[in-house]
Amino acid sequence: MEFLKNIYTNVQNWRLFITALAIALTGSFHFGYQILLTDPSEATFIAFMNSSMEALHPSDATIKTLWGFIIALFFIGSIVGSFFIRLTVELVGSRPASSRGFINMMSGTILQLGTVFGSIIAMPEVFGSSNRWWLIYGFEMLPIFISIVWMIFVYASPIQYLHKNDQEDAKKSIIFYYGKSCAVNSLDEILLELNQQKSKAQQNKINFLAIFKSRENLRGCLVGCIVATTVGFSGVTSKI
């Protein structure tokens, strides 16, 4: 009962919970879904590729061009996705501090659910057959569609409004994500704290070379590089 009570306390603002869930569905769930998607249905995808190549009768030069285009799309997707990192972080960062642990744990759990769903749906007995493989990607579009529809009706991050010096919409966004109770108790305090965070972020902006001038920043950068290198060479991304 205590566990359920803690969950209720953290998600009593259902708008914040659904927004976090929508972000997780298009982020961690999508990533987990793609990781194990091709393993169960490998034979189906290979058969589809071979039949497509046989129908097109491409030359060796065309095959090399197509392969280069496919590889390029992977990096283009990484670049496009990187432009949305700041927007997502600012939106997730608008949540109350008491909810952050729960929401982060939820994102990790949904990542694992994505791997489970991907491995099950891609089985030949489900959608991984030669005549139903397209339903794998049809199912993938469902959470993305739900998230896009939900994002139409939500406010942007309070930080985003403060960058535009729009105090009124920032207050509305805080009420939307923190709950109506903050309008009476701590709305001005939250707004003041966000303004301080904004000012601090603007004052602490550094360039790439400045990282090597600060031991603290350099340590953080090295840890991030080690983690990124470990993940990159672990073979996880090669399964996508």
Secondary structure as UniProt FT lines:
FT   HELIX           2..10
FT   HELIX           14..26
FT   HELIX           28..35
FT   TURN            38..41
FT   HELIX           42..56
FT   HELIX           60..83
FT   HELIX           85..92
FT   TURN            93..94
FT   HELIX           97..121
FT   TURN            124..127
FT   TURN            130..133
FT   HELIX           134..152
FT   HELIX           158..163
FT   TURN            164..165
FT   HELIX           167..178
FT   TURN            180..181
FT   HELIX           182..185
FT   HELIX           187..203
FT   HELIX           209..213
FT   HELIX           215..233
FT   TURN            234..235
FT   HELIX           237..239
//
